[in-house]
Amino acid sequence: MRIFLLGYMGTGKTYWGKLWAAQNGMNFFDLDHEIEQNAGMTIREMFEKHGENFFRQKEKEALHLFVDEDNFILSTGGGTPCFFDNMQWMNDKGITVYLNASASILAERLLKEKDHRPLIKNLTNEELIPFIENNINKRNKFYTQSRVILDTEKIANNTFDEIIRKYV
């Protein structure tokens, strides 16, 4: 079984992915970590030295390495589904799960980590919610192609079992 977790930053992809993987004897992977390992540099360095196109190519390459893996949950980057054929590829190779949350909830969660998030680091608190809303609106056409859409404000520990029963 291959499960790809999608959603905007702050939706809990890593949190829920680690929890569900541990509860179900699955491997957990974070795509950003895999990209950095494969490229031998941080994502920030990739953007600074080579630009977004370079990063997106490395992202696609790292994602496609999972074609030979099984029994895992992969937390993807917020933009992963929006480039190349990544969304279609993930839908073809496994179960895509979109973790959805409102912009106000995401802003509340992200305020605590703002300094560690390059996309929002320089935004004022007042600019944060409109920025998140704008990005989600752009990405929703990809996110909503997921087989499963979960509202993270209502998520429960047993949701994973429900996903498995319903979609596998």
C-alpha positions as CSV (number, residue, x, y, z in Angstrom):
1,M,0.0,0.0,0.0
2,R,1.2,3.5,-0.9
3,I,-0.3,6.5,0.6
4,F,0.6,10.1,-0.4
5,L,-0.3,12.9,2.0
6,L,-1.0,16.2,0.3
7,G,-1.9,19.6,1.6
8,Y,-0.7,23.1,2.4
9,M,2.0,23.6,5.0
10,G,0.7,23.4,8.5
11,T,-2.0,20.8,7.7
12,G,-0.3,18.1,9.7
13,K,1.0,15.9,6.9
14,T,4.2,14.9,8.9
15,Y,2.3,14.6,12.2
16,W,-0.4,12.4,10.9
17,G,1.9,10.5,8.5
18,K,4.2,9.5,11.3
19,L,1.4,8.6,13.7
20,W,-0.5,6.5,11.1
21,A,2.6,4.8,9.9
22,A,3.6,3.8,13.4
23,Q,0.1,2.5,14.2
24,N,0.0,0.4,11.1
25,G,3.5,-1.0,10.7
26,M,4.2,1.1,7.7
27,N,7.3,3.1,6.7
28,F,7.1,6.9,6.9
29,F,8.9,9.2,4.5
30,D,9.1,13.0,4.1
31,L,9.6,14.0,0.5
32,D,11.5,17.2,1.4
33,H,14.0,15.1,3.4
34,E,14.3,12.7,0.5
35,I,15.0,15.5,-2.0
36,E,17.7,17.0,0.3
37,Q,19.3,13.6,0.7
38,N,19.3,12.9,-3.0
39,A,20.5,16.3,-4.0
40,G,23.1,16.7,-1.3
41,M,21.9,20.2,-0.3
42,T,19.1,21.8,1.5
43,I,16.0,23.0,-0.3
44,R,16.9,26.5,0.6
45,E,20.3,26.1,-1.1
46,M,18.6,24.6,-4.2
47,F,16.3,27.7,-4.5
48,E,19.2,30.1,-3.8
49,K,21.8,28.5,-6.1
50,H,19.7,27.0,-8.9
51,G,16.1,28.3,-8.6
52,E,12.7,26.8,-8.3
53,N,12.8,24.9,-11.6
54,F,15.8,22.9,-10.4
55,F,14.1,22.2,-7.1
56,R,10.9,21.0,-8.8
57,Q,12.9,18.7,-11.1
58,K,14.7,17.2,-8.0
59,E,11.3,16.9,-6.3
60,K,9.8,14.9,-9.2
61,E,12.9,12.7,-9.3
62,A,12.7,11.9,-5.6
63,L,8.9,11.3,-5.9
64,H,9.4,8.8,-8.7
65,L,11.9,6.8,-6.7
66,F,9.0,5.6,-4.7
67,V,7.7,3.5,-7.7
68,D,9.5,0.5,-6.3
69,E,8.5,1.0,-2.6
70,D,5.5,-0.4,-0.9
71,N,3.9,-0.2,2.5
72,F,4.6,3.5,3.1
73,I,3.1,6.8,3.9
74,L,4.8,9.8,2.1
75,S,4.4,13.3,3.3
76,T,4.7,15.5,0.2
77,G,5.6,19.2,-0.1
78,G,2.7,21.6,-0.4
79,G,3.5,22.3,-4.0
80,T,4.4,18.8,-5.1
81,P,1.0,18.0,-6.7
82,C,1.1,21.2,-8.8
83,F,4.0,20.4,-11.0
84,F,4.8,18.1,-13.9
85,D,2.5,15.1,-13.8
86,N,3.0,14.5,-10.0
87,M,-0.7,14.5,-9.1
88,Q,-1.6,12.0,-11.8
89,W,1.5,9.9,-11.0
90,M,0.5,9.7,-7.3
91,N,-3.1,8.8,-8.1
92,D,-1.9,6.1,-10.4
93,K,0.6,4.6,-8.0
94,G,-1.3,4.8,-4.7
95,I,-3.9,6.5,-2.5
96,T,-3.7,10.3,-2.4
97,V,-5.0,11.9,0.8
98,Y,-5.6,15.7,0.9
99,L,-5.4,17.1,4.4
100,N,-7.5,20.2,4.3
101,A,-7.7,23.1,6.8
102,S,-9.0,26.7,6.7
103,A,-6.6,29.5,6.1
104,S,-7.3,30.9,9.6
105,I,-6.5,27.5,11.3
106,L,-3.3,27.3,9.1
107,A,-2.3,30.8,10.0
108,E,-2.7,30.0,13.7
109,R,-0.6,26.9,13.4
110,L,2.1,28.5,11.2
111,L,2.6,31.6,13.3
112,K,4.6,29.5,15.7
113,E,7.0,28.3,13.0
114,K,7.0,31.4,10.8
115,D,10.8,31.9,11.1
116,H,11.4,28.4,9.8
117,R,9.1,28.7,6.8
118,P,10.8,30.7,3.9
119,L,7.5,31.3,2.1
120,I,6.0,33.2,5.0
121,K,9.0,34.3,7.0
122,N,8.8,38.0,5.8
123,L,5.0,38.4,6.0
124,T,3.3,40.4,8.6
125,N,0.6,38.7,10.7
126,E,-2.0,40.6,8.8
127,E,-0.7,39.4,5.4
128,L,-0.5,35.7,6.4
129,I,-4.2,34.7,6.0
130,P,-4.7,36.4,2.6
131,F,-1.3,34.8,1.4
132,I,-2.4,31.3,2.5
133,E,-5.9,31.8,0.9
134,N,-4.4,32.8,-2.4
135,N,-2.0,29.9,-2.4
136,I,-4.6,27.3,-1.5
137,N,-6.9,28.7,-4.2
138,K,-4.2,28.2,-6.8
139,R,-3.4,24.7,-5.6
140,N,-6.9,23.4,-5.0
141,K,-7.4,22.3,-8.5
142,F,-4.6,19.8,-7.8
143,Y,-5.4,19.0,-4.2
144,T,-9.0,18.2,-4.9
145,Q,-8.0,15.5,-7.4
146,S,-7.1,13.4,-4.3
147,R,-9.0,10.2,-3.8
148,V,-9.5,11.1,-0.1
149,I,-10.2,14.6,1.3
150,L,-10.0,15.0,5.1
151,D,-10.8,18.1,7.1
152,T,-7.9,18.2,9.6
153,E,-10.1,20.1,12.1
154,K,-12.2,17.0,12.4
155,I,-9.6,14.3,12.0
156,A,-9.4,11.5,14.5
157,N,-6.9,8.8,15.2
158,N,-9.2,6.1,13.6
159,T,-9.5,8.1,10.4
160,F,-6.6,6.0,8.9
161,D,-8.5,2.8,9.4
162,E,-11.6,4.4,7.8
163,I,-9.4,5.4,4.8
164,I,-8.1,1.9,4.4
165,R,-11.6,0.3,4.6
166,K,-13.1,2.7,2.2
167,Y,-10.4,3.2,-0.5
168,V,-8.3,0.0,-0.5
